[in-house]
Amino acid sequence: MLWTALQAAIILGFPFLARRSARSSHMPGWLSPVVLCYALGILLGNLRLFPLDDGLSTAFTEFTIVMAIPLMLYATDLPQWLRHARGSLFSFLLCAFSGLLATALAAFLFHKQEPDAWIISGMLVGVYTGGTPNMQAIGLALEAPQETIILLNAADILLGGIYLLFLTSVAPRAYGSFLRPFHWAGEAGEGGGEQAVAPGINYRHSVLAMALTLGIIGLSLGACRLAFGNFGQVAFIMLMLTTLSIAASFHPRVRRLESTFESGEYFLLMFSVALGMLADFSEIIAHGADIIAFTAVALSCTILLHLLLAYLFRIDRDTMLFTSVAAIYGPAFIGQIAIVTGNRKLIFSGVAMGLLGYAIGNYLGIGLAYLLKALL
């Protein structure tokens, strides 16, 4: 009981410390709160300094996802983003298209070794259009075996971490050798692209937003009960949750709520700690060789195809980098690529595309999974 309480306290409290540490002038810029939270979870999960309750970690990942995604969608103004971020939108859609083709190819290559190849492809599409939270949501929706979810999460953290290290080191110079340089067209509404100073947390608005999220979760569960007579249709619940959250974002009073993104980010940081605790690399080394190979093919083909399309359609280096990070890692990592490239003008569009990925990733992943299930 004591160890369970300690584990829960770490998941709940470490994101606060990670945020404070990341703002310190002594902390390297690449150590974002997300990286710190993942790193702590992975260390605790693999060093086993004290007994961990995997059931508790799993419960936290499931709850924090359904809370984080709506909260991070409320502040979106999708019509405005579509008007002012056409270049980023096009590059992001090319990345999503690349992810669809790459994961489908991986499914056809590995379906004999992996009976759940259609599920794995659907989950990876979620990663490559919105990041890890979408993968977890799609896994729940497709009723993926818990072992598959854990192994795929570990493979994604391992391989995604390698690509993130490349992105934040030599990628800007490497990609700049064949992609054209960034040119700021002075789009209206982005304030010159400079990052605004983060205001203090509006706790009252944050509580209101969380209450709205709980209401949307309740409506999604109620709609599932009315439509199917039970709560077992997770795919329907997830799609309802996403749809109702997007619909709520169109209401001006919801969009004017302050600190909704920060609140969703905090749930995402809790998710990162809990997910890291489930990433047992000894388990994936022993039993997950095929999943590592599957993920490696899907990720590398997604990146290479996106690069090829960016070159063919003359997309600049920075737009390609920002949208690749937005699609594969989500909006939480946009700040890191802004630091590496020295480009703050694309922060708005990068976050916008990352949130758009949260919105469409569930649809694309679940849709592709069922299509592959019919074909394989």
DOKOL-410622 format. One record per residue (C-alpha): residue number from 1; chain; x, y, z. Coordinates in Angstrom, 2 decimals, m for minus. Example, Ala and Ser with C-alpha at 12.3 -4.5 7.8 and 13.67 -1.06 7.14 Angstrom:
2
node i->1 ch->A x->12.30 y->m4.50 z->7.80
node i->2 ch->A x->13.67 y->m1.06 z->7.14
This chain:
376
node i->1 ch->A x->0.00 y->0.00 z->0.00
node i->2 ch->A x->2.86 y->2.36 z->0.85
node i->3 ch->A x->4.62 y->1.70 z->m2.47
node i->4 ch->A x->1.36 y->2.20 z->m4.38
node i->5 ch->A x->0.82 y->5.55 z->m2.65
node i->6 ch->A x->4.40 y->6.57 z->m3.49
node i->7 ch->A x->3.92 y->5.56 z->m7.12
node i->8 ch->A x->0.70 y->7.58 z->m7.37
node i->9 ch->A x->2.36 y->10.59 z->m5.71
node i->10 ch->A x->5.21 y->10.49 z->m8.24
node i->11 ch->A x->2.82 y->10.32 z->m11.19
node i->12 ch->A x->0.72 y->13.19 z->m9.80
node i->13 ch->A x->3.53 y->15.39 z->m8.51
node i->14 ch->A x->6.59 y->14.95 z->m10.70
node i->15 ch->A x->5.07 y->16.87 z->m13.69
node i->16 ch->A x->5.03 y->19.98 z->m11.47
node i->17 ch->A x->8.72 y->19.53 z->m10.66
node i->18 ch->A x->9.50 y->18.83 z->m14.33
node i->19 ch->A x->7.86 y->22.09 z->m15.38
node i->20 ch->A x->9.78 y->24.03 z->m12.74
node i->21 ch->A x->13.06 y->22.36 z->m13.70
node i->22 ch->A x->12.56 y->22.96 z->m17.42
node i->23 ch->A x->12.22 y->26.71 z->m16.76
node i->24 ch->A x->15.55 y->26.76 z->m14.94
node i->25 ch->A x->18.39 y->28.51 z->m16.76
node i->26 ch->A x->20.71 y->25.68 z->m15.70
node i->27 ch->A x->18.68 y->23.02 z->m17.57
node i->28 ch->A x->19.62 y->22.23 z->m21.22
node i->29 ch->A x->16.95 y->23.34 z->m23.70
node i->30 ch->A x->16.38 y->19.83 z->m25.05
node i->31 ch->A x->15.29 y->18.58 z->m21.62
node i->32 ch->A x->11.61 y->19.49 z->m21.93
node i->33 ch->A x->9.10 y->18.51 z->m19.21
node i->34 ch->A x->7.89 y->15.65 z->m21.44
node i->35 ch->A x->11.42 y->14.26 z->m21.79
node i->36 ch->A x->11.98 y->14.55 z->m18.02
node i->37 ch->A x->8.69 y->12.77 z->m17.24
node i->38 ch->A x->9.33 y->9.97 z->m19.72
node i->39 ch->A x->12.89 y->9.60 z->m18.47
node i->40 ch->A x->11.84 y->9.30 z->m14.82
node i->41 ch->A x->9.13 y->6.76 z->m15.65
node i->42 ch->A x->11.53 y->4.69 z->m17.76
node i->43 ch->A x->14.20 y->4.74 z->m15.05
node i->44 ch->A x->11.74 y->3.65 z->m12.37
node i->45 ch->A x->10.24 y->1.02 z->m14.67
node i->46 ch->A x->13.59 y->m0.54 z->m15.55
node i->47 ch->A x->15.68 y->m0.05 z->m12.40
node i->48 ch->A x->12.80 y->m1.21 z->m10.16
node i->49 ch->A x->13.97 y->0.84 z->m7.19
node i->50 ch->A x->10.68 y->m0.07 z->m5.50
node i->51 ch->A x->7.76 y->m2.34 z->m6.51
node i->52 ch->A x->5.54 y->m0.79 z->m9.18
node i->53 ch->A x->1.86 y->m1.57 z->m9.69
node i->54 ch->A x->1.43 y->m1.92 z->m13.46
node i->55 ch->A x->m2.34 y->m1.85 z->m13.03
node i->56 ch->A x->m2.11 y->1.58 z->m11.41
node i->57 ch->A x->0.16 y->2.86 z->m14.20
node i->58 ch->A x->m2.26 y->1.52 z->m16.82
node i->59 ch->A x->m5.23 y->3.16 z->m15.08
node i->60 ch->A x->m3.39 y->6.49 z->m15.04
node i->61 ch->A x->m2.52 y->6.26 z->m18.76
node i->62 ch->A x->m6.15 y->5.54 z->m19.68
node i->63 ch->A x->m7.66 y->8.28 z->m17.50
node i->64 ch->A x->m5.11 y->10.98 z->m18.30
node i->65 ch->A x->m5.53 y->10.44 z->m22.04
node i->66 ch->A x->m9.28 y->10.93 z->m22.03
node i->67 ch->A x->m8.77 y->14.07 z->m19.94
node i->68 ch->A x->m5.79 y->15.50 z->m21.88
node i->69 ch->A x->m7.07 y->15.30 z->m25.43
node i->70 ch->A x->m10.26 y->17.39 z->m24.91
node i->71 ch->A x->m8.44 y->19.96 z->m22.75
node i->72 ch->A x->m5.79 y->20.46 z->m25.43
node i->73 ch->A x->m8.46 y->20.84 z->m28.11
node i->74 ch->A x->m10.65 y->23.49 z->m26.44
node i->75 ch->A x->m8.42 y->26.44 z->m27.30
node i->76 ch->A x->m8.26 y->25.52 z->m30.97
node i->77 ch->A x->m9.65 y->27.80 z->m33.62
node i->78 ch->A x->m9.56 y->25.37 z->m36.51
node i->79 ch->A x->m11.04 y->27.71 z->m39.14
node i->80 ch->A x->m8.41 y->30.36 z->m38.34
node i->81 ch->A x->m5.57 y->27.84 z->m38.45
node i->82 ch->A x->m6.77 y->26.53 z->m41.79
node i->83 ch->A x->m6.73 y->30.10 z->m43.18
node i->84 ch->A x->m3.33 y->31.09 z->m41.82
node i->85 ch->A x->m1.28 y->27.91 z->m41.88
node i->86 ch->A x->m1.76 y->26.52 z->m45.38
node i->87 ch->A x->1.89 y->25.58 z->m45.89
node i->88 ch->A x->2.12 y->23.85 z->m42.52
node i->89 ch->A x->m1.23 y->22.15 z->m43.08
node i->90 ch->A x->m0.11 y->20.79 z->m46.45
node i->91 ch->A x->3.17 y->19.48 z->m45.03
node i->92 ch->A x->1.36 y->17.96 z->m42.05
node i->93 ch->A x->m1.12 y->16.19 z->m44.33
node i->94 ch->A x->1.80 y->14.85 z->m46.38
node i->95 ch->A x->3.28 y->13.43 z->m43.17
node i->96 ch->A x->m0.05 y->11.87 z->m42.19
node i->97 ch->A x->m0.36 y->10.40 z->m45.71
node i->98 ch->A x->3.19 y->9.05 z->m45.41
node i->99 ch->A x->2.29 y->7.47 z->m42.08
node i->100 ch->A x->m0.78 y->5.78 z->m43.54
node i->101 ch->A x->1.20 y->4.27 z->m46.44
node i->102 ch->A x->4.19 y->3.29 z->m44.29
node i->103 ch->A x->2.19 y->1.56 z->m41.57
node i->104 ch->A x->0.04 y->m0.23 z->m44.14
node i->105 ch->A x->3.22 y->m1.46 z->m45.86
node i->106 ch->A x->4.59 y->m2.66 z->m42.52
node i->107 ch->A x->1.34 y->m4.56 z->m41.86
node i->108 ch->A x->1.61 y->m6.41 z->m45.18
node i->109 ch->A x->5.29 y->m7.22 z->m44.50
node i->110 ch->A x->4.78 y->m8.47 z->m40.93
node i->111 ch->A x->1.24 y->m9.87 z->m40.81
node i->112 ch->A x->2.49 y->m13.47 z->m40.79
node i->113 ch->A x->4.79 y->m12.86 z->m37.82
node i->114 ch->A x->2.31 y->m10.57 z->m36.02
node i->115 ch->A x->m1.36 y->m11.69 z->m36.01
node i->116 ch->A x->m2.27 y->m8.26 z->m34.58
node i->117 ch->A x->m0.51 y->m6.40 z->m37.43
node i->118 ch->A x->m3.73 y->m4.56 z->m38.30
node i->119 ch->A x->m4.02 y->m3.29 z->m34.71
node i->120 ch->A x->m0.35 y->m2.30 z->m34.55
node i->121 ch->A x->m0.66 y->m0.35 z->m37.82
node i->122 ch->A x->m3.70 y->1.49 z->m36.57
node i->123 ch->A x->m1.93 y->2.43 z->m33.34
node i->124 ch->A x->1.19 y->3.60 z->m35.19
node i->125 ch->A x->m0.92 y->5.80 z->m37.48
node i->126 ch->A x->m2.09 y->7.46 z->m34.29
node i->127 ch->A x->1.55 y->8.08 z->m33.34
node i->128 ch->A x->2.43 y->9.55 z->m36.73
node i->129 ch->A x->m0.52 y->11.93 z->m36.80
node i->130 ch->A x->m0.64 y->13.12 z->m33.20
node i->131 ch->A x->1.80 y->11.35 z->m30.95
node i->132 ch->A x->1.70 y->8.69 z->m28.24
node i->133 ch->A x->m1.65 y->9.67 z->m26.65
node i->134 ch->A x->m3.43 y->8.83 z->m29.90
node i->135 ch->A x->m1.68 y->5.46 z->m30.04
node i->136 ch->A x->m2.89 y->4.59 z->m26.56
node i->137 ch->A x->m6.43 y->5.75 z->m27.33
node i->138 ch->A x->m6.55 y->3.72 z->m30.54
node i->139 ch->A x->m5.17 y->0.66 z->m28.74
node i->140 ch->A x->m7.98 y->0.92 z->m26.22
node i->141 ch->A x->m10.53 y->1.45 z->m29.00
node i->142 ch->A x->m9.34 y->m1.63 z->m30.93
node i->143 ch->A x->m9.18 y->m3.70 z->m27.74
node i->144 ch->A x->m5.50 y->m4.43 z->m28.30
node i->145 ch->A x->m3.96 y->m7.01 z->m25.94
node i->146 ch->A x->m2.28 y->m5.31 z->m22.99
node i->147 ch->A x->1.02 y->m7.00 z->m23.86
node i->148 ch->A x->0.89 y->m5.54 z->m27.38
node i->149 ch->A x->0.18 y->m2.04 z->m26.05
node i->150 ch->A x->3.08 y->m2.22 z->m23.58
node i->151 ch->A x->5.56 y->m3.64 z->m26.11
node i->152 ch->A x->4.55 y->m1.16 z->m28.81
node i->153 ch->A x->4.83 y->1.73 z->m26.36
node i->154 ch->A x->8.32 y->0.57 z->m25.40
node i->155 ch->A x->9.35 y->0.20 z->m29.06
node i->156 ch->A x->7.96 y->3.64 z->m29.85
node i->157 ch->A x->9.82 y->5.22 z->m26.92
node i->158 ch->A x->13.06 y->3.48 z->m27.92
node i->159 ch->A x->12.95 y->4.25 z->m31.65
node i->160 ch->A x->11.16 y->7.57 z->m31.28
node i->161 ch->A x->13.80 y->8.64 z->m28.78
node i->162 ch->A x->16.55 y->7.87 z->m31.30
node i->163 ch->A x->14.81 y->9.94 z->m33.99
node i->164 ch->A x->14.18 y->12.77 z->m31.51
node i->165 ch->A x->17.89 y->12.83 z->m30.68
node i->166 ch->A x->18.62 y->13.08 z->m34.42
node i->167 ch->A x->16.03 y->15.85 z->m34.86
node i->168 ch->A x->17.48 y->17.93 z->m32.04
node i->169 ch->A x->21.09 y->17.54 z->m33.18
node i->170 ch->A x->22.09 y->17.11 z->m36.84
node i->171 ch->A x->18.72 y->16.95 z->m38.64
node i->172 ch->A x->18.39 y->20.71 z->m39.35
node i->173 ch->A x->21.75 y->20.78 z->m41.11
node i->174 ch->A x->21.18 y->17.45 z->m42.90
node i->175 ch->A x->17.70 y->18.35 z->m44.14
node i->176 ch->A x->18.82 y->21.85 z->m45.06
node i->177 ch->A x->21.25 y->20.39 z->m47.59
node i->178 ch->A x->18.40 y->19.47 z->m49.95
node i->179 ch->A x->15.29 y->21.31 z->m48.69
node i->180 ch->A x->14.90 y->25.00 z->m49.45
node i->181 ch->A x->15.41 y->27.52 z->m46.61
node i->182 ch->A x->12.50 y->28.88 z->m44.63
node i->183 ch->A x->10.99 y->32.18 z->m45.81
node i->184 ch->A x->8.54 y->34.05 z->m43.59
node i->185 ch->A x->5.58 y->35.24 z->m45.62
node i->186 ch->A x->4.20 y->37.42 z->m42.81
node i->187 ch->A x->0.94 y->35.61 z->m42.26
node i->188 ch->A x->m1.57 y->37.74 z->m40.37
node i->189 ch->A x->m2.70 y->36.63 z->m36.98
node i->190 ch->A x->0.52 y->34.97 z->m35.83
node i->191 ch->A x->2.05 y->38.04 z->m34.31
node i->192 ch->A x->5.30 y->37.62 z->m36.20
node i->193 ch->A x->5.59 y->34.13 z->m34.83
node i->194 ch->A x->7.19 y->35.12 z->m31.55
node i->195 ch->A x->6.34 y->32.98 z->m28.61
node i->196 ch->A x->4.18 y->34.76 z->m26.11
node i->197 ch->A x->5.17 y->34.88 z->m22.48
node i->198 ch->A x->3.21 y->32.20 z->m20.69
node i->199 ch->A x->0.68 y->33.70 z->m18.28
node i->200 ch->A x->m0.01 y->32.31 z->m14.83
node i->201 ch->A x->m2.42 y->29.41 z->m14.52
node i->202 ch->A x->m6.06 y->30.45 z->m14.24
node i->203 ch->A x->m7.19 y->27.78 z->m11.81
node i->204 ch->A x->m10.86 y->28.74 z->m11.97
node i->205 ch->A x->m10.95 y->28.34 z->m15.76
node i->206 ch->A x->m8.93 y->25.16 z->m15.48
node i->207 ch->A x->m11.46 y->23.62 z->m13.09
node i->208 ch->A x->m14.32 y->24.68 z->m15.40
node i->209 ch->A x->m12.56 y->23.08 z->m18.37
node i->210 ch->A x->m12.00 y->19.85 z->m16.44
node i->211 ch->A x->m15.67 y->19.83 z->m15.43
node i->212 ch->A x->m16.62 y->20.26 z->m19.09
node i->213 ch->A x->m14.30 y->17.39 z->m19.99
node i->214 ch->A x->m15.91 y->15.12 z->m17.41
node i->215 ch->A x->m19.29 y->16.10 z->m18.87
node i->216 ch->A x->m18.12 y->15.21 z->m22.39
node i->217 ch->A x->m16.80 y->11.89 z->m21.12
node i->218 ch->A x->m20.18 y->11.25 z->m19.52
node i->219 ch->A x->m22.03 y->12.15 z->m22.75
node i->220 ch->A x->m19.74 y->9.84 z->m24.74
node i->221 ch->A x->m20.42 y->6.98 z->m22.33
node i->222 ch->A x->m24.16 y->7.72 z->m22.38
node i->223 ch->A x->m24.26 y->7.77 z->m26.18
node i->224 ch->A x->m22.47 y->4.42 z->m26.23
node i->225 ch->A x->m24.97 y->2.96 z->m23.77
node i->226 ch->A x->m27.91 y->4.23 z->m25.84
node i->227 ch->A x->m26.47 y->3.00 z->m29.12
node i->228 ch->A x->m25.16 y->m0.41 z->m28.03
node i->229 ch->A x->m26.68 y->m1.12 z->m24.63
node i->230 ch->A x->m23.28 y->m1.32 z->m22.93
node i->231 ch->A x->m19.98 y->0.54 z->m22.46
node i->232 ch->A x->m17.87 y->m2.01 z->m24.32
node i->233 ch->A x->m17.57 y->m0.13 z->m27.65
node i->234 ch->A x->m14.35 y->1.73 z->m26.88
node i->235 ch->A x->m13.83 y->2.83 z->m30.49
node i->236 ch->A x->m17.23 y->4.55 z->m30.50
node i->237 ch->A x->m16.51 y->6.20 z->m27.13
node i->238 ch->A x->m13.14 y->7.56 z->m28.31
node i->239 ch->A x->m14.56 y->8.94 z->m31.54
node i->240 ch->A x->m17.47 y->10.53 z->m29.66
node i->241 ch->A x->m15.00 y->12.06 z->m27.19
node i->242 ch->A x->m12.93 y->13.56 z->m30.01
node i->243 ch->A x->m15.98 y->14.81 z->m31.94
node i->244 ch->A x->m17.63 y->16.45 z->m28.93
node i->245 ch->A x->m14.34 y->18.10 z->m27.94
node i->246 ch->A x->m13.90 y->19.57 z->m31.42
node i->247 ch->A x->m17.52 y->20.74 z->m31.38
node i->248 ch->A x->m16.96 y->22.42 z->m28.00
node i->249 ch->A x->m13.91 y->24.26 z->m29.38
node i->250 ch->A x->m16.17 y->26.13 z->m31.83
node i->251 ch->A x->m18.00 y->27.82 z->m28.95
node i->252 ch->A x->m16.36 y->31.21 z->m28.18
node i->253 ch->A x->m16.87 y->30.87 z->m24.41
node i->254 ch->A x->m15.02 y->27.54 z->m24.42
node i->255 ch->A x->m12.18 y->28.94 z->m26.54
node i->256 ch->A x->m11.86 y->31.91 z->m24.18
node i->257 ch->A x->m11.26 y->29.64 z->m21.17
node i->258 ch->A x->m7.69 y->30.20 z->m20.04
node i->259 ch->A x->m5.13 y->27.53 z->m19.12
node i->260 ch->A x->m6.98 y->24.69 z->m20.88
node i->261 ch->A x->m3.90 y->23.77 z->m22.91
node i->262 ch->A x->m1.69 y->23.93 z->m19.82
node i->263 ch->A x->m4.15 y->21.75 z->m17.91
node i->264 ch->A x->m4.22 y->19.20 z->m20.73
node i->265 ch->A x->m0.44 y->19.32 z->m20.88
node i->266 ch->A x->m0.25 y->18.49 z->m17.17
node i->267 ch->A x->m2.42 y->15.42 z->m17.71
node i->268 ch->A x->m0.17 y->14.54 z->m20.64
node i->269 ch->A x->2.89 y->14.82 z->m18.38
node i->270 ch->A x->1.24 y->12.47 z->m15.86
node i->271 ch->A x->0.56 y->10.14 z->m18.78
node i->272 ch->A x->4.26 y->10.32 z->m19.72
node i->273 ch->A x->5.42 y->9.31 z->m16.24
node i->274 ch->A x->2.92 y->6.43 z->m16.03
node i->275 ch->A x->3.68 y->5.26 z->m19.56
node i->276 ch->A x->7.42 y->5.31 z->m18.89
node i->277 ch->A x->6.85 y->3.04 z->m15.89
node i->278 ch->A x->5.29 y->0.48 z->m18.25
node i->279 ch->A x->8.21 y->0.57 z->m20.71
node i->280 ch->A x->10.14 y->m2.49 z->m19.56
node i->281 ch->A x->13.00 y->m2.72 z->m22.06
node i->282 ch->A x->14.06 y->m6.14 z->m20.77
node i->283 ch->A x->10.63 y->m7.40 z->m21.80
node i->284 ch->A x->10.81 y->m5.91 z->m25.29
node i->285 ch->A x->14.34 y->m7.23 z->m25.83
node i->286 ch->A x->13.16 y->m10.71 z->m24.80
node i->287 ch->A x->9.77 y->m10.80 z->m26.55
node i->288 ch->A x->9.41 y->m7.78 z->m28.83
node i->289 ch->A x->11.94 y->m8.22 z->m31.66
node i->290 ch->A x->9.21 y->m8.39 z->m34.31
node i->291 ch->A x->7.45 y->m5.32 z->m32.90
node i->292 ch->A x->10.74 y->m3.38 z->m32.91
node i->293 ch->A x->11.30 y->m4.36 z->m36.54
node i->294 ch->A x->7.66 y->m3.50 z->m37.41
node i->295 ch->A x->7.97 y->m0.08 z->m35.75
node i->296 ch->A x->11.38 y->0.59 z->m37.31
node i->297 ch->A x->10.02 y->m0.06 z->m40.82
node i->298 ch->A x->6.92 y->2.06 z->m40.21
node i->299 ch->A x->8.83 y->4.99 z->m38.68
node i->300 ch->A x->11.71 y->5.05 z->m41.17
node i->301 ch->A x->9.38 y->4.77 z->m44.18
node i->302 ch->A x->7.15 y->7.54 z->m42.78
node i->303 ch->A x->10.14 y->9.85 z->m42.36
node i->304 ch->A x->11.72 y->9.06 z->m45.74
node i->305 ch->A x->8.43 y->9.36 z->m47.66
node i->306 ch->A x->7.64 y->12.67 z->m45.95
node i->307 ch->A x->11.13 y->13.94 z->m46.85
node i->308 ch->A x->10.69 y->12.88 z->m50.46
node i->309 ch->A x->7.29 y->14.56 z->m50.73
node i->310 ch->A x->8.63 y->17.71 z->m49.05
node i->311 ch->A x->11.42 y->17.85 z->m51.63
node i->312 ch->A x->9.06 y->17.25 z->m54.56
node i->313 ch->A x->6.55 y->19.88 z->m53.39
node i->314 ch->A x->9.30 y->22.37 z->m52.45
node i->315 ch->A x->8.40 y->22.57 z->m48.76
node i->316 ch->A x->11.04 y->24.43 z->m46.77
node i->317 ch->A x->13.24 y->22.80 z->m44.16
node i->318 ch->A x->11.70 y->24.38 z->m41.07
node i->319 ch->A x->8.10 y->23.70 z->m42.09
node i->320 ch->A x->9.01 y->20.07 z->m42.74
node i->321 ch->A x->10.75 y->19.75 z->m39.36
node i->322 ch->A x->7.98 y->21.44 z->m37.38
node i->323 ch->A x->5.21 y->19.38 z->m38.99
node i->324 ch->A x->7.18 y->16.14 z->m38.64
node i->325 ch->A x->7.59 y->16.80 z->m34.91
node i->326 ch->A x->3.92 y->17.87 z->m34.61
node i->327 ch->A x->2.74 y->14.68 z->m36.29
node i->328 ch->A x->5.08 y->12.15 z->m34.66
node i->329 ch->A x->5.49 y->13.65 z->m31.19
node i->330 ch->A x->2.61 y->16.10 z->m30.76
node i->331 ch->A x->2.56 y->19.78 z->m29.76
node i->332 ch->A x->4.48 y->19.28 z->m26.51
node i->333 ch->A x->7.76 y->18.90 z->m28.46
node i->334 ch->A x->7.37 y->21.93 z->m30.75
node i->335 ch->A x->9.38 y->24.10 z->m28.37
node i->336 ch->A x->12.37 y->21.79 z->m28.72
node i->337 ch->A x->12.51 y->22.06 z->m32.51
node i->338 ch->A x->12.03 y->25.84 z->m32.26
node i->339 ch->A x->15.14 y->26.01 z->m30.07
node i->340 ch->A x->17.19 y->23.85 z->m32.45
node i->341 ch->A x->16.19 y->25.72 z->m35.62
node i->342 ch->A x->16.13 y->29.16 z->m33.97
node i->343 ch->A x->12.74 y->29.69 z->m35.64
node i->344 ch->A x->9.93 y->30.94 z->m33.41
node i->345 ch->A x->7.69 y->31.99 z->m36.27
node i->346 ch->A x->6.36 y->28.47 z->m36.77
node i->347 ch->A x->5.53 y->27.74 z->m33.13
node i->348 ch->A x->1.87 y->28.71 z->m33.61
node i->349 ch->A x->1.46 y->26.56 z->m36.73
node i->350 ch->A x->3.42 y->23.68 z->m35.18
node i->351 ch->A x->1.21 y->23.56 z->m32.11
node i->352 ch->A x->m1.84 y->23.95 z->m34.35
node i->353 ch->A x->m0.84 y->20.96 z->m36.47
node i->354 ch->A x->m0.06 y->18.91 z->m33.38
node i->355 ch->A x->m3.53 y->19.58 z->m32.00
node i->356 ch->A x->m5.06 y->18.85 z->m35.39
node i->357 ch->A x->m3.22 y->15.53 z->m35.20
node i->358 ch->A x->m4.89 y->14.81 z->m31.86
node i->359 ch->A x->m8.22 y->15.52 z->m33.55
node i->360 ch->A x->m7.83 y->13.36 z->m36.66
node i->361 ch->A x->m5.42 y->10.66 z->m35.46
node i->362 ch->A x->m8.12 y->8.53 z->m33.86
node i->363 ch->A x->m10.23 y->8.56 z->m37.03
node i->364 ch->A x->m7.28 y->7.66 z->m39.30
node i->365 ch->A x->m5.87 y->4.98 z->m37.02
node i->366 ch->A x->m9.15 y->3.20 z->m36.32
node i->367 ch->A x->m10.21 y->3.51 z->m39.97
node i->368 ch->A x->m6.95 y->2.05 z->m41.32
node i->369 ch->A x->m6.98 y->m0.75 z->m38.75
node i->370 ch->A x->m10.39 y->m2.00 z->m39.79
node i->371 ch->A x->m9.50 y->m1.67 z->m43.49
node i->372 ch->A x->m6.36 y->m3.77 z->m42.96
node i->373 ch->A x->m8.32 y->m6.29 z->m40.90
node i->374 ch->A x->m10.57 y->m6.82 z->m43.94
node i->375 ch->A x->m7.65 y->m7.05 z->m46.37
node i->376 ch->A x->m5.13 y->m9.19 z->m44.48
